[in-house]
Amino acid sequence: QVQLVEAGGGLVQAGGSLRLSCTASGRTLRSHAMGWFRQAPGKEREFVAAISAETGIYTHYADSVKGRFAISRDNAKDTVYLRMNSLKPEDTAVYFCAAGPTFSKIADRYNNWGQGTQVTVSS
């Protein structure tokens, strides 16, 4: 099983940037598709970005973050990243990373989840 730990969240002003990381302990991430999801208070969890397994040649982004966020992976470090630029207050949420067997924007396709990291964007 894959154990995932997110890091890099924090408080940032609108227009600023953050880089989130998701690191696996134990089992390597190389063979897993990876996704980022977020959940704001009182809201449902929503898809943010996904990257395919191995070299990560395929990526998906939610329309709300396309052009601002970038997902990448470093299999040698068992880590996936989410670079977030031009942050907006509506990006405020707990961000979760997830690992699964298939490349997908659907949360149910992922079977390993991290604990989440808080991102707060102020005006």
Chimera marker file (.cmm) of the C-alpha trace (Angstrom):
<marker_set name="trace">
<marker id="1" x="0.000" y="0.000" z="0.000" r="1" g="1" b="0" radius="0.5"/>
<marker id="2" x="1.009" y="3.605" z="-0.615" r="1" g="1" b="0" radius="0.5"/>
<marker id="3" x="1.156" y="6.052" z="2.271" r="1" g="1" b="0" radius="0.5"/>
<marker id="4" x="0.879" y="9.660" z="1.110" r="1" g="1" b="0" radius="0.5"/>
<marker id="5" x="1.842" y="12.829" z="2.951" r="1" g="1" b="0" radius="0.5"/>
<marker id="6" x="1.065" y="16.301" z="1.597" r="1" g="1" b="0" radius="0.5"/>
<marker id="7" x="3.077" y="19.397" z="2.413" r="1" g="1" b="0" radius="0.5"/>
<marker id="8" x="3.459" y="22.988" z="1.277" r="1" g="1" b="0" radius="0.5"/>
<marker id="9" x="0.118" y="24.500" z="2.164" r="1" g="1" b="0" radius="0.5"/>
<marker id="10" x="-0.173" y="27.809" z="3.926" r="1" g="1" b="0" radius="0.5"/>
<marker id="11" x="-1.504" y="31.340" z="3.856" r="1" g="1" b="0" radius="0.5"/>
<marker id="12" x="-0.813" y="33.393" z="0.758" r="1" g="1" b="0" radius="0.5"/>
<marker id="13" x="-2.127" y="36.620" z="-0.750" r="1" g="1" b="0" radius="0.5"/>
<marker id="14" x="-4.105" y="36.613" z="-3.973" r="1" g="1" b="0" radius="0.5"/>
<marker id="15" x="-1.778" y="36.504" z="-6.933" r="1" g="1" b="0" radius="0.5"/>
<marker id="16" x="0.841" y="34.571" z="-5.029" r="1" g="1" b="0" radius="0.5"/>
<marker id="17" x="2.173" y="31.072" z="-5.544" r="1" g="1" b="0" radius="0.5"/>
<marker id="18" x="2.564" y="27.861" z="-3.604" r="1" g="1" b="0" radius="0.5"/>
<marker id="19" x="3.999" y="24.471" z="-4.429" r="1" g="1" b="0" radius="0.5"/>
<marker id="20" x="2.376" y="21.485" z="-2.827" r="1" g="1" b="0" radius="0.5"/>
<marker id="21" x="4.142" y="18.168" z="-2.576" r="1" g="1" b="0" radius="0.5"/>
<marker id="22" x="2.846" y="14.669" z="-2.011" r="1" g="1" b="0" radius="0.5"/>
<marker id="23" x="5.420" y="12.123" z="-0.951" r="1" g="1" b="0" radius="0.5"/>
<marker id="24" x="4.965" y="8.389" z="-0.662" r="1" g="1" b="0" radius="0.5"/>
<marker id="25" x="6.441" y="6.357" z="2.150" r="1" g="1" b="0" radius="0.5"/>
<marker id="26" x="7.279" y="2.767" z="1.346" r="1" g="1" b="0" radius="0.5"/>
<marker id="27" x="5.783" y="1.661" z="-1.947" r="1" g="1" b="0" radius="0.5"/>
<marker id="28" x="6.968" y="3.613" z="-4.963" r="1" g="1" b="0" radius="0.5"/>
<marker id="29" x="4.589" y="5.918" z="-6.841" r="1" g="1" b="0" radius="0.5"/>
<marker id="30" x="6.008" y="5.107" z="-10.256" r="1" g="1" b="0" radius="0.5"/>
<marker id="31" x="3.246" y="2.702" z="-11.270" r="1" g="1" b="0" radius="0.5"/>
<marker id="32" x="0.417" y="4.888" z="-9.951" r="1" g="1" b="0" radius="0.5"/>
<marker id="33" x="-1.623" y="7.585" z="-11.564" r="1" g="1" b="0" radius="0.5"/>
<marker id="34" x="-1.784" y="10.580" z="-9.245" r="1" g="1" b="0" radius="0.5"/>
<marker id="35" x="-4.417" y="13.194" z="-8.634" r="1" g="1" b="0" radius="0.5"/>
<marker id="36" x="-4.953" y="16.366" z="-6.668" r="1" g="1" b="0" radius="0.5"/>
<marker id="37" x="-8.370" y="17.200" z="-5.236" r="1" g="1" b="0" radius="0.5"/>
<marker id="38" x="-9.567" y="19.982" z="-2.986" r="1" g="1" b="0" radius="0.5"/>
<marker id="39" x="-12.408" y="20.577" z="-0.582" r="1" g="1" b="0" radius="0.5"/>
<marker id="40" x="-13.545" y="23.917" z="0.782" r="1" g="1" b="0" radius="0.5"/>
<marker id="41" x="-15.580" y="24.156" z="4.010" r="1" g="1" b="0" radius="0.5"/>
<marker id="42" x="-19.155" y="23.085" z="3.374" r="1" g="1" b="0" radius="0.5"/>
<marker id="43" x="-18.352" y="22.090" z="-0.196" r="1" g="1" b="0" radius="0.5"/>
<marker id="44" x="-17.934" y="18.773" z="-1.953" r="1" g="1" b="0" radius="0.5"/>
<marker id="45" x="-14.517" y="17.510" z="-2.896" r="1" g="1" b="0" radius="0.5"/>
<marker id="46" x="-13.584" y="18.561" z="-6.415" r="1" g="1" b="0" radius="0.5"/>
<marker id="47" x="-11.013" y="17.496" z="-8.941" r="1" g="1" b="0" radius="0.5"/>
<marker id="48" x="-8.015" y="19.750" z="-9.501" r="1" g="1" b="0" radius="0.5"/>
<marker id="49" x="-5.386" y="17.924" z="-11.548" r="1" g="1" b="0" radius="0.5"/>
<marker id="50" x="-4.183" y="14.458" z="-12.484" r="1" g="1" b="0" radius="0.5"/>
<marker id="51" x="-1.092" y="12.916" z="-14.008" r="1" g="1" b="0" radius="0.5"/>
<marker id="52" x="-0.634" y="9.506" z="-15.551" r="1" g="1" b="0" radius="0.5"/>
<marker id="53" x="1.630" y="6.794" z="-14.197" r="1" g="1" b="0" radius="0.5"/>
<marker id="54" x="5.285" y="6.209" z="-15.086" r="1" g="1" b="0" radius="0.5"/>
<marker id="55" x="6.574" y="9.258" z="-16.975" r="1" g="1" b="0" radius="0.5"/>
<marker id="56" x="3.393" y="11.289" z="-16.482" r="1" g="1" b="0" radius="0.5"/>
<marker id="57" x="2.955" y="12.028" z="-20.162" r="1" g="1" b="0" radius="0.5"/>
<marker id="58" x="-0.779" y="12.727" z="-19.751" r="1" g="1" b="0" radius="0.5"/>
<marker id="59" x="-2.285" y="15.404" z="-17.526" r="1" g="1" b="0" radius="0.5"/>
<marker id="60" x="-5.780" y="16.711" z="-16.766" r="1" g="1" b="0" radius="0.5"/>
<marker id="61" x="-6.752" y="20.006" z="-15.173" r="1" g="1" b="0" radius="0.5"/>
<marker id="62" x="-9.997" y="21.421" z="-13.920" r="1" g="1" b="0" radius="0.5"/>
<marker id="63" x="-11.126" y="24.386" z="-15.987" r="1" g="1" b="0" radius="0.5"/>
<marker id="64" x="-10.907" y="26.601" z="-12.919" r="1" g="1" b="0" radius="0.5"/>
<marker id="65" x="-7.159" y="26.029" z="-12.546" r="1" g="1" b="0" radius="0.5"/>
<marker id="66" x="-6.044" y="25.443" z="-16.115" r="1" g="1" b="0" radius="0.5"/>
<marker id="67" x="-3.192" y="27.749" z="-17.023" r="1" g="1" b="0" radius="0.5"/>
<marker id="68" x="-2.464" y="28.538" z="-13.379" r="1" g="1" b="0" radius="0.5"/>
<marker id="69" x="-1.664" y="25.158" z="-11.818" r="1" g="1" b="0" radius="0.5"/>
<marker id="70" x="0.797" y="22.524" z="-12.984" r="1" g="1" b="0" radius="0.5"/>
<marker id="71" x="1.099" y="18.938" z="-11.835" r="1" g="1" b="0" radius="0.5"/>
<marker id="72" x="4.357" y="17.054" z="-12.126" r="1" g="1" b="0" radius="0.5"/>
<marker id="73" x="6.027" y="13.979" z="-10.716" r="1" g="1" b="0" radius="0.5"/>
<marker id="74" x="9.488" y="12.886" z="-9.677" r="1" g="1" b="0" radius="0.5"/>
<marker id="75" x="9.415" y="9.130" z="-9.395" r="1" g="1" b="0" radius="0.5"/>
<marker id="76" x="12.962" y="8.947" z="-8.054" r="1" g="1" b="0" radius="0.5"/>
<marker id="77" x="11.746" y="10.940" z="-5.054" r="1" g="1" b="0" radius="0.5"/>
<marker id="78" x="8.361" y="9.191" z="-4.880" r="1" g="1" b="0" radius="0.5"/>
<marker id="79" x="6.808" y="12.632" z="-5.046" r="1" g="1" b="0" radius="0.5"/>
<marker id="80" x="4.138" y="14.436" z="-7.020" r="1" g="1" b="0" radius="0.5"/>
<marker id="81" x="3.891" y="18.227" z="-7.041" r="1" g="1" b="0" radius="0.5"/>
<marker id="82" x="1.220" y="20.812" z="-7.626" r="1" g="1" b="0" radius="0.5"/>
<marker id="83" x="2.595" y="24.224" z="-8.536" r="1" g="1" b="0" radius="0.5"/>
<marker id="84" x="-0.090" y="26.845" z="-7.995" r="1" g="1" b="0" radius="0.5"/>
<marker id="85" x="0.375" y="30.287" z="-9.511" r="1" g="1" b="0" radius="0.5"/>
<marker id="86" x="-1.868" y="33.346" z="-9.617" r="1" g="1" b="0" radius="0.5"/>
<marker id="87" x="-3.804" y="32.091" z="-6.630" r="1" g="1" b="0" radius="0.5"/>
<marker id="88" x="-7.315" y="33.365" z="-6.037" r="1" g="1" b="0" radius="0.5"/>
<marker id="89" x="-9.423" y="33.438" z="-2.861" r="1" g="1" b="0" radius="0.5"/>
<marker id="90" x="-11.668" y="30.797" z="-4.392" r="1" g="1" b="0" radius="0.5"/>
<marker id="91" x="-8.685" y="28.422" z="-4.404" r="1" g="1" b="0" radius="0.5"/>
<marker id="92" x="-8.914" y="28.286" z="-0.609" r="1" g="1" b="0" radius="0.5"/>
<marker id="93" x="-9.437" y="24.666" z="0.403" r="1" g="1" b="0" radius="0.5"/>
<marker id="94" x="-7.842" y="21.596" z="1.862" r="1" g="1" b="0" radius="0.5"/>
<marker id="95" x="-5.838" y="19.969" z="-0.904" r="1" g="1" b="0" radius="0.5"/>
<marker id="96" x="-5.540" y="16.186" z="-1.050" r="1" g="1" b="0" radius="0.5"/>
<marker id="97" x="-3.323" y="14.011" z="-3.173" r="1" g="1" b="0" radius="0.5"/>
<marker id="98" x="-4.372" y="10.554" z="-4.233" r="1" g="1" b="0" radius="0.5"/>
<marker id="99" x="-2.896" y="7.518" z="-5.953" r="1" g="1" b="0" radius="0.5"/>
<marker id="100" x="-4.694" y="4.980" z="-8.070" r="1" g="1" b="0" radius="0.5"/>
<marker id="101" x="-4.373" y="2.421" z="-10.836" r="1" g="1" b="0" radius="0.5"/>
<marker id="102" x="-5.907" y="4.555" z="-13.581" r="1" g="1" b="0" radius="0.5"/>
<marker id="103" x="-5.498" y="8.079" z="-14.915" r="1" g="1" b="0" radius="0.5"/>
<marker id="104" x="-8.748" y="9.818" z="-14.042" r="1" g="1" b="0" radius="0.5"/>
<marker id="105" x="-10.454" y="12.953" z="-12.751" r="1" g="1" b="0" radius="0.5"/>
<marker id="106" x="-12.913" y="10.824" z="-10.774" r="1" g="1" b="0" radius="0.5"/>
<marker id="107" x="-12.164" y="10.585" z="-7.070" r="1" g="1" b="0" radius="0.5"/>
<marker id="108" x="-13.543" y="7.068" z="-6.784" r="1" g="1" b="0" radius="0.5"/>
<marker id="109" x="-10.825" y="5.775" z="-9.095" r="1" g="1" b="0" radius="0.5"/>
<marker id="110" x="-8.197" y="6.537" z="-6.473" r="1" g="1" b="0" radius="0.5"/>
<marker id="111" x="-7.648" y="4.168" z="-3.578" r="1" g="1" b="0" radius="0.5"/>
<marker id="112" x="-4.891" y="5.879" z="-1.592" r="1" g="1" b="0" radius="0.5"/>
<marker id="113" x="-5.311" y="9.344" z="-0.110" r="1" g="1" b="0" radius="0.5"/>
<marker id="114" x="-3.204" y="11.732" z="1.894" r="1" g="1" b="0" radius="0.5"/>
<marker id="115" x="-4.389" y="13.655" z="4.934" r="1" g="1" b="0" radius="0.5"/>
<marker id="116" x="-4.584" y="16.971" z="3.124" r="1" g="1" b="0" radius="0.5"/>
<marker id="117" x="-2.863" y="20.323" z="3.438" r="1" g="1" b="0" radius="0.5"/>
<marker id="118" x="-4.628" y="23.647" z="3.965" r="1" g="1" b="0" radius="0.5"/>
<marker id="119" x="-4.293" y="26.399" z="1.381" r="1" g="1" b="0" radius="0.5"/>
<marker id="120" x="-5.721" y="29.784" z="2.299" r="1" g="1" b="0" radius="0.5"/>
<marker id="121" x="-5.685" y="32.664" z="-0.173" r="1" g="1" b="0" radius="0.5"/>
<marker id="122" x="-6.503" y="36.140" z="1.098" r="1" g="1" b="0" radius="0.5"/>
<marker id="123" x="-7.641" y="39.140" z="-0.932" r="1" g="1" b="0" radius="0.5"/>
<link id1="1" id2="2" r="1" g="1" b="0" radius="0.2"/>
<link id1="2" id2="3" r="1" g="1" b="0" radius="0.2"/>
<link id1="3" id2="4" r="1" g="1" b="0" radius="0.2"/>
<link id1="4" id2="5" r="1" g="1" b="0" radius="0.2"/>
<link id1="5" id2="6" r="1" g="1" b="0" radius="0.2"/>
<link id1="6" id2="7" r="1" g="1" b="0" radius="0.2"/>
<link id1="7" id2="8" r="1" g="1" b="0" radius="0.2"/>
<link id1="8" id2="9" r="1" g="1" b="0" radius="0.2"/>
<link id1="9" id2="10" r="1" g="1" b="0" radius="0.2"/>
<link id1="10" id2="11" r="1" g="1" b="0" radius="0.2"/>
<link id1="11" id2="12" r="1" g="1" b="0" radius="0.2"/>
<link id1="12" id2="13" r="1" g="1" b="0" radius="0.2"/>
<link id1="13" id2="14" r="1" g="1" b="0" radius="0.2"/>
<link id1="14" id2="15" r="1" g="1" b="0" radius="0.2"/>
<link id1="15" id2="16" r="1" g="1" b="0" radius="0.2"/>
<link id1="16" id2="17" r="1" g="1" b="0" radius="0.2"/>
<link id1="17" id2="18" r="1" g="1" b="0" radius="0.2"/>
<link id1="18" id2="19" r="1" g="1" b="0" radius="0.2"/>
<link id1="19" id2="20" r="1" g="1" b="0" radius="0.2"/>
<link id1="20" id2="21" r="1" g="1" b="0" radius="0.2"/>
<link id1="21" id2="22" r="1" g="1" b="0" radius="0.2"/>
<link id1="22" id2="23" r="1" g="1" b="0" radius="0.2"/>
<link id1="23" id2="24" r="1" g="1" b="0" radius="0.2"/>
<link id1="24" id2="25" r="1" g="1" b="0" radius="0.2"/>
<link id1="25" id2="26" r="1" g="1" b="0" radius="0.2"/>
<link id1="26" id2="27" r="1" g="1" b="0" radius="0.2"/>
<link id1="27" id2="28" r="1" g="1" b="0" radius="0.2"/>
<link id1="28" id2="29" r="1" g="1" b="0" radius="0.2"/>
<link id1="29" id2="30" r="1" g="1" b="0" radius="0.2"/>
<link id1="30" id2="31" r="1" g="1" b="0" radius="0.2"/>
<link id1="31" id2="32" r="1" g="1" b="0" radius="0.2"/>
<link id1="32" id2="33" r="1" g="1" b="0" radius="0.2"/>
<link id1="33" id2="34" r="1" g="1" b="0" radius="0.2"/>
<link id1="34" id2="35" r="1" g="1" b="0" radius="0.2"/>
<link id1="35" id2="36" r="1" g="1" b="0" radius="0.2"/>
<link id1="36" id2="37" r="1" g="1" b="0" radius="0.2"/>
<link id1="37" id2="38" r="1" g="1" b="0" radius="0.2"/>
<link id1="38" id2="39" r="1" g="1" b="0" radius="0.2"/>
<link id1="39" id2="40" r="1" g="1" b="0" radius="0.2"/>
<link id1="40" id2="41" r="1" g="1" b="0" radius="0.2"/>
<link id1="41" id2="42" r="1" g="1" b="0" radius="0.2"/>
<link id1="42" id2="43" r="1" g="1" b="0" radius="0.2"/>
<link id1="43" id2="44" r="1" g="1" b="0" radius="0.2"/>
<link id1="44" id2="45" r="1" g="1" b="0" radius="0.2"/>
<link id1="45" id2="46" r="1" g="1" b="0" radius="0.2"/>
<link id1="46" id2="47" r="1" g="1" b="0" radius="0.2"/>
<link id1="47" id2="48" r="1" g="1" b="0" radius="0.2"/>
<link id1="48" id2="49" r="1" g="1" b="0" radius="0.2"/>
<link id1="49" id2="50" r="1" g="1" b="0" radius="0.2"/>
<link id1="50" id2="51" r="1" g="1" b="0" radius="0.2"/>
<link id1="51" id2="52" r="1" g="1" b="0" radius="0.2"/>
<link id1="52" id2="53" r="1" g="1" b="0" radius="0.2"/>
<link id1="53" id2="54" r="1" g="1" b="0" radius="0.2"/>
<link id1="54" id2="55" r="1" g="1" b="0" radius="0.2"/>
<link id1="55" id2="56" r="1" g="1" b="0" radius="0.2"/>
<link id1="56" id2="57" r="1" g="1" b="0" radius="0.2"/>
<link id1="57" id2="58" r="1" g="1" b="0" radius="0.2"/>
<link id1="58" id2="59" r="1" g="1" b="0" radius="0.2"/>
<link id1="59" id2="60" r="1" g="1" b="0" radius="0.2"/>
<link id1="60" id2="61" r="1" g="1" b="0" radius="0.2"/>
<link id1="61" id2="62" r="1" g="1" b="0" radius="0.2"/>
<link id1="62" id2="63" r="1" g="1" b="0" radius="0.2"/>
<link id1="63" id2="64" r="1" g="1" b="0" radius="0.2"/>
<link id1="64" id2="65" r="1" g="1" b="0" radius="0.2"/>
<link id1="65" id2="66" r="1" g="1" b="0" radius="0.2"/>
<link id1="66" id2="67" r="1" g="1" b="0" radius="0.2"/>
<link id1="67" id2="68" r="1" g="1" b="0" radius="0.2"/>
<link id1="68" id2="69" r="1" g="1" b="0" radius="0.2"/>
<link id1="69" id2="70" r="1" g="1" b="0" radius="0.2"/>
<link id1="70" id2="71" r="1" g="1" b="0" radius="0.2"/>
<link id1="71" id2="72" r="1" g="1" b="0" radius="0.2"/>
<link id1="72" id2="73" r="1" g="1" b="0" radius="0.2"/>
<link id1="73" id2="74" r="1" g="1" b="0" radius="0.2"/>
<link id1="74" id2="75" r="1" g="1" b="0" radius="0.2"/>
<link id1="75" id2="76" r="1" g="1" b="0" radius="0.2"/>
<link id1="76" id2="77" r="1" g="1" b="0" radius="0.2"/>
<link id1="77" id2="78" r="1" g="1" b="0" radius="0.2"/>
<link id1="78" id2="79" r="1" g="1" b="0" radius="0.2"/>
<link id1="79" id2="80" r="1" g="1" b="0" radius="0.2"/>
<link id1="80" id2="81" r="1" g="1" b="0" radius="0.2"/>
<link id1="81" id2="82" r="1" g="1" b="0" radius="0.2"/>
<link id1="82" id2="83" r="1" g="1" b="0" radius="0.2"/>
<link id1="83" id2="84" r="1" g="1" b="0" radius="0.2"/>
<link id1="84" id2="85" r="1" g="1" b="0" radius="0.2"/>
<link id1="85" id2="86" r="1" g="1" b="0" radius="0.2"/>
<link id1="86" id2="87" r="1" g="1" b="0" radius="0.2"/>
<link id1="87" id2="88" r="1" g="1" b="0" radius="0.2"/>
<link id1="88" id2="89" r="1" g="1" b="0" radius="0.2"/>
<link id1="89" id2="90" r="1" g="1" b="0" radius="0.2"/>
<link id1="90" id2="91" r="1" g="1" b="0" radius="0.2"/>
<link id1="91" id2="92" r="1" g="1" b="0" radius="0.2"/>
<link id1="92" id2="93" r="1" g="1" b="0" radius="0.2"/>
<link id1="93" id2="94" r="1" g="1" b="0" radius="0.2"/>
<link id1="94" id2="95" r="1" g="1" b="0" radius="0.2"/>
<link id1="95" id2="96" r="1" g="1" b="0" radius="0.2"/>
<link id1="96" id2="97" r="1" g="1" b="0" radius="0.2"/>
<link id1="97" id2="98" r="1" g="1" b="0" radius="0.2"/>
<link id1="98" id2="99" r="1" g="1" b="0" radius="0.2"/>
<link id1="99" id2="100" r="1" g="1" b="0" radius="0.2"/>
<link id1="100" id2="101" r="1" g="1" b="0" radius="0.2"/>
<link id1="101" id2="102" r="1" g="1" b="0" radius="0.2"/>
<link id1="102" id2="103" r="1" g="1" b="0" radius="0.2"/>
<link id1="103" id2="104" r="1" g="1" b="0" radius="0.2"/>
<link id1="104" id2="105" r="1" g="1" b="0" radius="0.2"/>
<link id1="105" id2="106" r="1" g="1" b="0" radius="0.2"/>
<link id1="106" id2="107" r="1" g="1" b="0" radius="0.2"/>
<link id1="107" id2="108" r="1" g="1" b="0" radius="0.2"/>
<link id1="108" id2="109" r="1" g="1" b="0" radius="0.2"/>
<link id1="109" id2="110" r="1" g="1" b="0" radius="0.2"/>
<link id1="110" id2="111" r="1" g="1" b="0" radius="0.2"/>
<link id1="111" id2="112" r="1" g="1" b="0" radius="0.2"/>
<link id1="112" id2="113" r="1" g="1" b="0" radius="0.2"/>
<link id1="113" id2="114" r="1" g="1" b="0" radius="0.2"/>
<link id1="114" id2="115" r="1" g="1" b="0" radius="0.2"/>
<link id1="115" id2="116" r="1" g="1" b="0" radius="0.2"/>
<link id1="116" id2="117" r="1" g="1" b="0" radius="0.2"/>
<link id1="117" id2="118" r="1" g="1" b="0" radius="0.2"/>
<link id1="118" id2="119" r="1" g="1" b="0" radius="0.2"/>
<link id1="119" id2="120" r="1" g="1" b="0" radius="0.2"/>
<link id1="120" id2="121" r="1" g="1" b="0" radius="0.2"/>
<link id1="121" id2="122" r="1" g="1" b="0" radius="0.2"/>
<link id1="122" id2="123" r="1" g="1" b="0" radius="0.2"/>
</marker_set>
